[in-house]
Structure formats: C-alpha cells, structure tokens
C-alpha cells in the first residue's frame, strides 16, 4: 500500500494495488475510486485534500496499525 500527495493538484492518493486502473468512479464529496481489470479497487483519490483538511502540505504523518 502506498500513500502519495501531489501538492500542485492537491490530491491525496491511497494506492492499494500496483495494477493499472481500467475504470474509475467519482463518488460524492470528491473521492475517486479506480478499479483494475478484475473489478477490484486499485486506488482511492481524495480531491482538494488540504482544503478538506485531510492533509497539511507542510506536515505529513502516517500511522499504520496491524491487528495481529
């Protein structure tokens, strides 16, 4: 899983698989879900991420928790 932020586009992207997207659906609220050939999600994009307070371009921190 990868997390990317493009400050010029103000888009926060969560990539869950490295497969190329073949389809995408924009959900209400500026969320775009991209799907692979097999119909499974490959990424989720959050548009206008800093405006929506999902990220601060000056500081970014990621916490990953795994339940064992």
PDB file of N, CA, C and O in Angstrom:
ATOM      1  N   UNK A   1       0.850  -1.156   0.000  1.00  0.00           N
ATOM      2  CA  UNK A   1       0.000   0.000   0.000  1.00  0.00           C
ATOM      3  C   UNK A   1       0.906   1.231   0.000  1.00  0.00           C
ATOM      4  O   UNK A   1       1.923   1.269   0.692  1.00  0.00           O
ATOM      5  N   UNK A   2       0.519   2.231  -0.786  1.00  0.00           N
ATOM      6  CA  UNK A   2       1.306   3.454  -0.883  1.00  0.00           C
ATOM      7  C   UNK A   2       0.390   4.652  -0.678  1.00  0.00           C
ATOM      8  O   UNK A   2      -0.789   4.619  -1.030  1.00  0.00           O
ATOM      9  N   UNK A   3       0.940   5.685  -0.117  1.00  0.00           N
ATOM     10  CA  UNK A   3       0.220   6.934   0.085  1.00  0.00           C
ATOM     11  C   UNK A   3       1.014   8.017  -0.620  1.00  0.00           C
ATOM     12  O   UNK A   3       2.209   8.181  -0.374  1.00  0.00           O
ATOM     13  N   UNK A   4       0.345   8.760  -1.501  1.00  0.00           N
ATOM     14  CA  UNK A   4       1.013   9.825  -2.250  1.00  0.00           C
ATOM     15  C   UNK A   4       0.213  11.115  -2.099  1.00  0.00           C
ATOM     16  O   UNK A   4      -1.013  11.103  -1.994  1.00  0.00           O
ATOM     17  N   UNK A   5       0.949  12.231  -2.092  1.00  0.00           N
ATOM     18  CA  UNK A   5       0.290  13.524  -2.091  1.00  0.00           C
ATOM     19  C   UNK A   5       0.910  14.393  -3.165  1.00  0.00           C
ATOM     20  O   UNK A   5       2.130  14.555  -3.205  1.00  0.00           O
ATOM     21  N   UNK A   6       0.084  14.956  -4.038  1.00  0.00           N
ATOM     22  CA  UNK A   6       0.534  15.868  -5.086  1.00  0.00           C
ATOM     23  C   UNK A   6       0.098  17.274  -4.674  1.00  0.00           C
ATOM     24  O   UNK A   6      -1.080  17.610  -4.798  1.00  0.00           O
ATOM     25  N   UNK A   7       1.029  18.102  -4.186  1.00  0.00           N
ATOM     26  CA  UNK A   7       0.645  19.428  -3.697  1.00  0.00           C
ATOM     27  C   UNK A   7       0.128  20.354  -4.796  1.00  0.00           C
ATOM     28  O   UNK A   7      -0.714  21.211  -4.527  1.00  0.00           O
ATOM     29  N   UNK A   8       0.614  20.201  -6.024  1.00  0.00           N
ATOM     30  CA  UNK A   8       0.145  21.060  -7.122  1.00  0.00           C
ATOM     31  C   UNK A   8      -1.318  20.770  -7.454  1.00  0.00           C
ATOM     32  O   UNK A   8      -2.098  21.694  -7.688  1.00  0.00           O
ATOM     33  N   UNK A   9      -1.689  19.493  -7.476  1.00  0.00           N
ATOM     34  CA  UNK A   9      -3.073  19.106  -7.773  1.00  0.00           C
ATOM     35  C   UNK A   9      -3.925  19.051  -6.508  1.00  0.00           C
ATOM     36  O   UNK A   9      -5.152  19.002  -6.586  1.00  0.00           O
ATOM     37  N   UNK A  10      -3.276  19.059  -5.346  1.00  0.00           N
ATOM     38  CA  UNK A  10      -3.932  18.925  -4.041  1.00  0.00           C
ATOM     39  C   UNK A  10      -4.758  17.635  -3.983  1.00  0.00           C
ATOM     40  O   UNK A  10      -5.929  17.629  -3.602  1.00  0.00           O
ATOM     41  N   UNK A  11      -4.093  16.543  -4.380  1.00  0.00           N
ATOM     42  CA  UNK A  11      -4.738  15.227  -4.415  1.00  0.00           C
ATOM     43  C   UNK A  11      -3.947  14.259  -3.535  1.00  0.00           C
ATOM     44  O   UNK A  11      -2.735  14.101  -3.689  1.00  0.00           O
ATOM     45  N   UNK A  12      -4.656  13.619  -2.614  1.00  0.00           N
ATOM     46  CA  UNK A  12      -4.092  12.577  -1.759  1.00  0.00           C
ATOM     47  C   UNK A  12      -4.542  11.242  -2.336  1.00  0.00           C
ATOM     48  O   UNK A  12      -5.741  11.014  -2.499  1.00  0.00           O
ATOM     49  N   UNK A  13      -3.598  10.355  -2.648  1.00  0.00           N
ATOM     50  CA  UNK A  13      -3.919   9.078  -3.277  1.00  0.00           C
ATOM     51  C   UNK A  13      -3.444   7.919  -2.419  1.00  0.00           C
ATOM     52  O   UNK A  13      -2.293   7.873  -1.986  1.00  0.00           O
ATOM     53  N   UNK A  14      -4.344   6.996  -2.186  1.00  0.00           N
ATOM     54  CA  UNK A  14      -4.030   5.749  -1.500  1.00  0.00           C
ATOM     55  C   UNK A  14      -4.032   4.657  -2.565  1.00  0.00           C
ATOM     56  O   UNK A  14      -5.077   4.337  -3.132  1.00  0.00           O
ATOM     57  N   UNK A  15      -2.863   4.092  -2.833  1.00  0.00           N
ATOM     58  CA  UNK A  15      -2.727   3.030  -3.831  1.00  0.00           C
ATOM     59  C   UNK A  15      -2.713   1.702  -3.083  1.00  0.00           C
ATOM     60  O   UNK A  15      -1.818   1.443  -2.280  1.00  0.00           O
ATOM     61  N   UNK A  16      -3.709   0.867  -3.352  1.00  0.00           N
ATOM     62  CA  UNK A  16      -3.803  -0.402  -2.640  1.00  0.00           C
ATOM     63  C   UNK A  16      -3.224  -1.571  -3.436  1.00  0.00           C
ATOM     64  O   UNK A  16      -2.863  -2.599  -2.863  1.00  0.00           O
ATOM     65  N   UNK A  17      -3.136  -1.411  -4.750  1.00  0.00           N
ATOM     66  CA  UNK A  17      -2.511  -2.433  -5.603  1.00  0.00           C
ATOM     67  C   UNK A  17      -1.810  -1.739  -6.754  1.00  0.00           C
ATOM     68  O   UNK A  17      -2.238  -0.668  -7.184  1.00  0.00           O
ATOM     69  N   UNK A  18      -0.732  -2.337  -7.262  1.00  0.00           N
ATOM     70  CA  UNK A  18       0.037  -1.730  -8.348  1.00  0.00           C
ATOM     71  C   UNK A  18      -0.533  -2.029  -9.731  1.00  0.00           C
ATOM     72  O   UNK A  18       0.112  -1.730 -10.736  1.00  0.00           O
ATOM     73  N   UNK A  19      -1.708  -2.601  -9.802  1.00  0.00           N
ATOM     74  CA  UNK A  19      -2.338  -2.890 -11.088  1.00  0.00           C
ATOM     75  C   UNK A  19      -2.793  -1.584 -11.747  1.00  0.00           C
ATOM     76  O   UNK A  19      -3.201  -0.652 -11.055  1.00  0.00           O
ATOM     77  N   UNK A  20      -2.726  -1.513 -13.078  1.00  0.00           N
ATOM     78  CA  UNK A  20      -3.196  -0.294 -13.748  1.00  0.00           C
ATOM     79  C   UNK A  20      -4.720  -0.184 -13.672  1.00  0.00           C
ATOM     80  O   UNK A  20      -5.423  -1.186 -13.804  1.00  0.00           O
ATOM     81  N   UNK A  21      -5.224   1.018 -13.463  1.00  0.00           N
ATOM     82  CA  UNK A  21      -6.675   1.194 -13.429  1.00  0.00           C
ATOM     83  C   UNK A  21      -7.268   1.125 -14.835  1.00  0.00           C
ATOM     84  O   UNK A  21      -6.658   1.583 -15.802  1.00  0.00           O
ATOM     85  N   UNK A  22      -8.453   0.553 -14.933  1.00  0.00           N
ATOM     86  CA  UNK A  22      -9.153   0.488 -16.221  1.00  0.00           C
ATOM     87  C   UNK A  22     -10.495   1.220 -16.150  1.00  0.00           C
ATOM     88  O   UNK A  22     -11.131   1.449 -17.179  1.00  0.00           O
ATOM     89  N   UNK A  23     -10.920   1.582 -14.956  1.00  0.00           N
ATOM     90  CA  UNK A  23     -12.182   2.274 -14.767  1.00  0.00           C
ATOM     91  C   UNK A  23     -12.098   3.084 -13.478  1.00  0.00           C
ATOM     92  O   UNK A  23     -11.349   2.736 -12.565  1.00  0.00           O
ATOM     93  N   UNK A  24     -12.859   4.150 -13.409  1.00  0.00           N
ATOM     94  CA  UNK A  24     -12.882   4.978 -12.204  1.00  0.00           C
ATOM     95  C   UNK A  24     -14.281   5.534 -12.008  1.00  0.00           C
ATOM     96  O   UNK A  24     -14.999   5.822 -12.966  1.00  0.00           O
ATOM     97  N   UNK A  25     -14.646   5.677 -10.749  1.00  0.00           N
ATOM     98  CA  UNK A  25     -15.945   6.249 -10.400  1.00  0.00           C
ATOM     99  C   UNK A  25     -15.698   7.374  -9.403  1.00  0.00           C
ATOM    100  O   UNK A  25     -15.030   7.186  -8.387  1.00  0.00           O
ATOM    101  N   UNK A  26     -16.254   8.561  -9.715  1.00  0.00           N
ATOM    102  CA  UNK A  26     -16.153   9.675  -8.777  1.00  0.00           C
ATOM    103  C   UNK A  26     -17.361   9.641  -7.860  1.00  0.00           C
ATOM    104  O   UNK A  26     -18.506   9.746  -8.299  1.00  0.00           O
ATOM    105  N   UNK A  27     -17.077   9.494  -6.592  1.00  0.00           N
ATOM    106  CA  UNK A  27     -18.115   9.464  -5.574  1.00  0.00           C
ATOM    107  C   UNK A  27     -18.432  10.894  -5.130  1.00  0.00           C
ATOM    108  O   UNK A  27     -17.668  11.818  -5.408  1.00  0.00           O
ATOM    109  N   UNK A  28     -19.531  11.067  -4.457  1.00  0.00           N
ATOM    110  CA  UNK A  28     -19.893  12.361  -3.894  1.00  0.00           C
ATOM    111  C   UNK A  28     -18.817  12.815  -2.912  1.00  0.00           C
ATOM    112  O   UNK A  28     -18.300  12.010  -2.137  1.00  0.00           O
ATOM    113  N   UNK A  29     -18.488  14.080  -2.943  1.00  0.00           N
ATOM    114  CA  UNK A  29     -17.527  14.615  -1.987  1.00  0.00           C
ATOM    115  C   UNK A  29     -16.099  14.619  -2.486  1.00  0.00           C
ATOM    116  O   UNK A  29     -15.177  14.814  -1.695  1.00  0.00           O
ATOM    117  N   UNK A  30     -15.886  14.408  -3.785  1.00  0.00           N
ATOM    118  CA  UNK A  30     -14.541  14.496  -4.337  1.00  0.00           C
ATOM    119  C   UNK A  30     -13.655  13.306  -4.046  1.00  0.00           C
ATOM    120  O   UNK A  30     -12.458  13.468  -3.806  1.00  0.00           O
ATOM    121  N   UNK A  31     -14.224  12.107  -4.063  1.00  0.00           N
ATOM    122  CA  UNK A  31     -13.463  10.881  -3.881  1.00  0.00           C
ATOM    123  C   UNK A  31     -13.568  10.074  -5.171  1.00  0.00           C
ATOM    124  O   UNK A  31     -14.666   9.820  -5.665  1.00  0.00           O
ATOM    125  N   UNK A  32     -12.421   9.675  -5.710  1.00  0.00           N
ATOM    126  CA  UNK A  32     -12.396   8.901  -6.949  1.00  0.00           C
ATOM    127  C   UNK A  32     -11.819   7.519  -6.642  1.00  0.00           C
ATOM    128  O   UNK A  32     -10.700   7.400  -6.141  1.00  0.00           O
ATOM    129  N   UNK A  33     -12.585   6.488  -6.945  1.00  0.00           N
ATOM    130  CA  UNK A  33     -12.138   5.112  -6.742  1.00  0.00           C
ATOM    131  C   UNK A  33     -11.817   4.534  -8.111  1.00  0.00           C
ATOM    132  O   UNK A  33     -12.670   4.527  -8.999  1.00  0.00           O
ATOM    133  N   UNK A  34     -10.588   4.048  -8.290  1.00  0.00           N
ATOM    134  CA  UNK A  34     -10.166   3.434  -9.544  1.00  0.00           C
ATOM    135  C   UNK A  34     -10.141   1.919  -9.385  1.00  0.00           C
ATOM    136  O   UNK A  34      -9.754   1.392  -8.343  1.00  0.00           O
ATOM    137  N   UNK A  35     -10.558   1.241 -10.435  1.00  0.00           N
ATOM    138  CA  UNK A  35     -10.671  -0.220 -10.404  1.00  0.00           C
ATOM    139  C   UNK A  35      -9.778  -0.854 -11.454  1.00  0.00           C
ATOM    140  O   UNK A  35      -9.548  -0.283 -12.520  1.00  0.00           O
ATOM    141  N   UNK A  36      -9.276  -2.044 -11.141  1.00  0.00           N
ATOM    142  CA  UNK A  36      -8.450  -2.805 -12.068  1.00  0.00           C
ATOM    143  C   UNK A  36      -9.295  -3.671 -12.983  1.00  0.00           C
ATOM    144  O   UNK A  36     -10.524  -3.672 -12.907  1.00  0.00           O
ATOM    145  N   UNK A  37      -8.623  -4.399 -13.838  1.00  0.00           N
ATOM    146  CA  UNK A  37      -9.269  -5.294 -14.800  1.00  0.00           C
ATOM    147  C   UNK A  37     -10.204  -6.296 -14.134  1.00  0.00           C
ATOM    148  O   UNK A  37     -11.224  -6.677 -14.708  1.00  0.00           O
ATOM    149  N   UNK A  38      -9.857  -6.720 -12.925  1.00  0.00           N
ATOM    150  CA  UNK A  38     -10.641  -7.729 -12.215  1.00  0.00           C
ATOM    151  C   UNK A  38     -11.823  -7.130 -11.435  1.00  0.00           C
ATOM    152  O   UNK A  38     -12.536  -7.849 -10.735  1.00  0.00           O
ATOM    153  N   UNK A  39     -12.024  -5.800 -11.563  1.00  0.00           N
ATOM    154  CA  UNK A  39     -13.133  -5.147 -10.881  1.00  0.00           C
ATOM    155  C   UNK A  39     -12.862  -4.778  -9.437  1.00  0.00           C
ATOM    156  O   UNK A  39     -13.741  -4.253  -8.754  1.00  0.00           O
ATOM    157  N   UNK A  40     -11.656  -5.046  -8.968  1.00  0.00           N
ATOM    158  CA  UNK A  40     -11.278  -4.724  -7.587  1.00  0.00           C
ATOM    159  C   UNK A  40     -10.606  -3.351  -7.538  1.00  0.00           C
ATOM    160  O   UNK A  40      -9.937  -2.966  -8.497  1.00  0.00           O
ATOM    161  N   UNK A  41     -10.772  -2.597  -6.430  1.00  0.00           N
ATOM    162  CA  UNK A  41     -10.158  -1.273  -6.318  1.00  0.00           C
ATOM    163  C   UNK A  41      -8.632  -1.343  -6.362  1.00  0.00           C
ATOM    164  O   UNK A  41      -8.016  -2.245  -5.794  1.00  0.00           O
ATOM    165  N   UNK A  42      -8.042  -0.370  -7.048  1.00  0.00           N
ATOM    166  CA  UNK A  42      -6.580  -0.264  -7.075  1.00  0.00           C
ATOM    167  C   UNK A  42      -6.104   1.012  -6.394  1.00  0.00           C
ATOM    168  O   UNK A  42      -4.978   1.077  -5.900  1.00  0.00           O
ATOM    169  N   UNK A  43      -6.977   2.041  -6.369  1.00  0.00           N
ATOM    170  CA  UNK A  43      -6.593   3.278  -5.680  1.00  0.00           C
ATOM    171  C   UNK A  43      -7.828   4.091  -5.307  1.00  0.00           C
ATOM    172  O   UNK A  43      -8.916   3.922  -5.858  1.00  0.00           O
ATOM    173  N   UNK A  44      -7.604   4.982  -4.344  1.00  0.00           N
ATOM    174  CA  UNK A  44      -8.639   5.926  -3.917  1.00  0.00           C
ATOM    175  C   UNK A  44      -7.982   7.298  -3.885  1.00  0.00           C
ATOM    176  O   UNK A  44      -6.959   7.485  -3.226  1.00  0.00           O
ATOM    177  N   UNK A  45      -8.564   8.254  -4.594  1.00  0.00           N
ATOM    178  CA  UNK A  45      -8.042   9.619  -4.628  1.00  0.00           C
ATOM    179  C   UNK A  45      -8.991  10.543  -3.879  1.00  0.00           C
ATOM    180  O   UNK A  45     -10.211  10.456  -4.019  1.00  0.00           O
ATOM    181  N   UNK A  46      -8.407  11.422  -3.088  1.00  0.00           N
ATOM    182  CA  UNK A  46      -9.168  12.430  -2.358  1.00  0.00           C
ATOM    183  C   UNK A  46      -8.812  13.782  -2.963  1.00  0.00           C
ATOM    184  O   UNK A  46      -7.703  14.281  -2.767  1.00  0.00           O
ATOM    185  N   UNK A  47      -9.752  14.378  -3.698  1.00  0.00           N
ATOM    186  CA  UNK A  47      -9.521  15.650  -4.357  1.00  0.00           C
ATOM    187  C   UNK A  47      -9.620  16.784  -3.345  1.00  0.00           C
ATOM    188  O   UNK A  47     -10.344  16.681  -2.355  1.00  0.00           O
ATOM    189  N   UNK A  48      -8.885  17.872  -3.600  1.00  0.00           N
ATOM    190  CA  UNK A  48      -8.868  19.045  -2.707  1.00  0.00           C
ATOM    191  C   UNK A  48      -8.557  18.632  -1.268  1.00  0.00           C
ATOM    192  O   UNK A  48      -9.228  19.059  -0.328  1.00  0.00           O
ATOM    193  N   UNK A  49      -7.552  17.814  -1.116  1.00  0.00           N
ATOM    194  CA  UNK A  49      -7.226  17.215   0.183  1.00  0.00           C
ATOM    195  C   UNK A  49      -6.907  18.234   1.268  1.00  0.00           C
ATOM    196  O   UNK A  49      -7.385  18.093   2.394  1.00  0.00           O
ATOM    197  N   UNK A  50      -6.117  19.251   0.963  1.00  0.00           N
ATOM    198  CA  UNK A  50      -5.762  20.222   2.003  1.00  0.00           C
ATOM    199  C   UNK A  50      -6.942  21.129   2.336  1.00  0.00           C
ATOM    200  O   UNK A  50      -7.117  21.515   3.492  1.00  0.00           O
ATOM    201  N   UNK A  51      -7.747  21.471   1.344  1.00  0.00           N
ATOM    202  CA  UNK A  51      -8.923  22.311   1.568  1.00  0.00           C
ATOM    203  C   UNK A  51      -9.916  21.583   2.476  1.00  0.00           C
ATOM    204  O   UNK A  51     -10.596  22.209   3.290  1.00  0.00           O
ATOM    205  N   UNK A  52      -9.993  20.269   2.332  1.00  0.00           N
ATOM    206  CA  UNK A  52     -10.907  19.462   3.138  1.00  0.00           C
ATOM    207  C   UNK A  52     -10.264  19.016   4.451  1.00  0.00           C
ATOM    208  O   UNK A  52     -10.855  18.238   5.201  1.00  0.00           O
ATOM    209  N   UNK A  53      -9.046  19.512   4.731  1.00  0.00           N
ATOM    210  CA  UNK A  53      -8.319  19.230   5.974  1.00  0.00           C
ATOM    211  C   UNK A  53      -7.998  17.742   6.136  1.00  0.00           C
ATOM    212  O   UNK A  53      -7.972  17.225   7.253  1.00  0.00           O
ATOM    213  N   UNK A  54      -7.756  17.058   5.013  1.00  0.00           N
ATOM    214  CA  UNK A  54      -7.320  15.662   5.068  1.00  0.00           C
ATOM    215  C   UNK A  54      -5.813  15.580   5.222  1.00  0.00           C
ATOM    216  O   UNK A  54      -5.275  14.574   5.684  1.00  0.00           O
ATOM    217  N   UNK A  55      -5.139  16.654   4.829  1.00  0.00           N
ATOM    218  CA  UNK A  55      -3.681  16.689   4.895  1.00  0.00           C
ATOM    219  C   UNK A  55      -3.229  18.137   5.003  1.00  0.00           C
ATOM    220  O   UNK A  55      -3.875  19.045   4.481  1.00  0.00           O
ATOM    221  N   UNK A  56      -2.129  18.333   5.678  1.00  0.00           N
ATOM    222  CA  UNK A  56      -1.488  19.633   5.713  1.00  0.00           C
ATOM    223  C   UNK A  56      -0.236  19.515   4.857  1.00  0.00           C
ATOM    224  O   UNK A  56       0.647  18.720   5.179  1.00  0.00           O
ATOM    225  N   UNK A  57      -0.134  20.277   3.786  1.00  0.00           N
ATOM    226  CA  UNK A  57       1.026  20.138   2.891  1.00  0.00           C
ATOM    227  C   UNK A  57       2.366  20.328   3.592  1.00  0.00           C
ATOM    228  O   UNK A  57       3.381  19.800   3.137  1.00  0.00           O
ATOM    229  N   UNK A  58       2.382  21.080   4.702  1.00  0.00           N
ATOM    230  CA  UNK A  58       3.633  21.336   5.408  1.00  0.00           C
ATOM    231  C   UNK A  58       4.067  20.203   6.314  1.00  0.00           C
ATOM    232  O   UNK A  58       5.257  20.053   6.591  1.00  0.00           O
ATOM    233  N   UNK A  59       3.121  19.402   6.781  1.00  0.00           N
ATOM    234  CA  UNK A  59       3.490  18.286   7.642  1.00  0.00           C
ATOM    235  C   UNK A  59       2.597  17.088   7.330  1.00  0.00           C
ATOM    236  O   UNK A  59       1.373  17.196   7.246  1.00  0.00           O
ATOM    237  N   UNK A  60       3.241  15.972   7.165  1.00  0.00           N
ATOM    238  CA  UNK A  60       2.507  14.766   6.852  1.00  0.00           C
ATOM    239  C   UNK A  60       3.019  13.641   7.740  1.00  0.00           C
ATOM    240  O   UNK A  60       4.223  13.404   7.845  1.00  0.00           O
ATOM    241  N   UNK A  61       2.098  12.971   8.362  1.00  0.00           N
ATOM    242  CA  UNK A  61       2.465  11.854   9.220  1.00  0.00           C
ATOM    243  C   UNK A  61       1.508  10.713   8.916  1.00  0.00           C
ATOM    244  O   UNK A  61       0.307  10.922   8.744  1.00  0.00           O
ATOM    245  N   UNK A  62       2.047   9.518   8.853  1.00  0.00           N
ATOM    246  CA  UNK A  62       1.243   8.341   8.529  1.00  0.00           C
ATOM    247  C   UNK A  62       1.427   7.319   9.638  1.00  0.00           C
ATOM    248  O   UNK A  62       2.551   7.020  10.041  1.00  0.00           O
ATOM    249  N   UNK A  63       0.328   6.793  10.123  1.00  0.00           N
ATOM    250  CA  UNK A  63       0.360   5.729  11.127  1.00  0.00           C
ATOM    251  C   UNK A  63      -0.259   4.479  10.525  1.00  0.00           C
ATOM    252  O   UNK A  63      -1.372   4.508  10.000  1.00  0.00           O
ATOM    253  N   UNK A  64       0.472   3.393  10.611  1.00  0.00           N
ATOM    254  CA  UNK A  64      -0.023   2.124  10.098  1.00  0.00           C
ATOM    255  C   UNK A  64      -0.191   1.184  11.291  1.00  0.00           C
ATOM    256  O   UNK A  64       0.748   0.956  12.055  1.00  0.00           O
ATOM    257  N   UNK A  65      -1.393   0.646  11.437  1.00  0.00           N
ATOM    258  CA  UNK A  65      -1.653  -0.283  12.528  1.00  0.00           C
ATOM    259  C   UNK A  65      -2.067  -1.614  11.938  1.00  0.00           C
ATOM    260  O   UNK A  65      -2.911  -1.678  11.045  1.00  0.00           O
ATOM    261  N   UNK A  66      -1.472  -2.661  12.440  1.00  0.00           N
ATOM    262  CA  UNK A  66      -1.827  -4.001  12.004  1.00  0.00           C
ATOM    263  C   UNK A  66      -2.381  -4.758  13.186  1.00  0.00           C
ATOM    264  O   UNK A  66      -1.776  -4.790  14.258  1.00  0.00           O
ATOM    265  N   UNK A  67      -3.521  -5.361  12.991  1.00  0.00           N
ATOM    266  CA  UNK A  67      -4.117  -6.149  14.055  1.00  0.00           C
ATOM    267  C   UNK A  67      -3.650  -7.585  13.869  1.00  0.00           C
ATOM    268  O   UNK A  67      -3.900  -8.200  12.833  1.00  0.00           O
ATOM    269  N   UNK A  68      -2.978  -8.107  14.868  1.00  0.00           N
ATOM    270  CA  UNK A  68      -2.438  -9.469  14.766  1.00  0.00           C
ATOM    271  C   UNK A  68      -3.370 -10.466  15.393  1.00  0.00           C
ATOM    272  O   UNK A  68      -3.080 -11.662  15.401  1.00  0.00           O
TER     273      UNK A  68
END
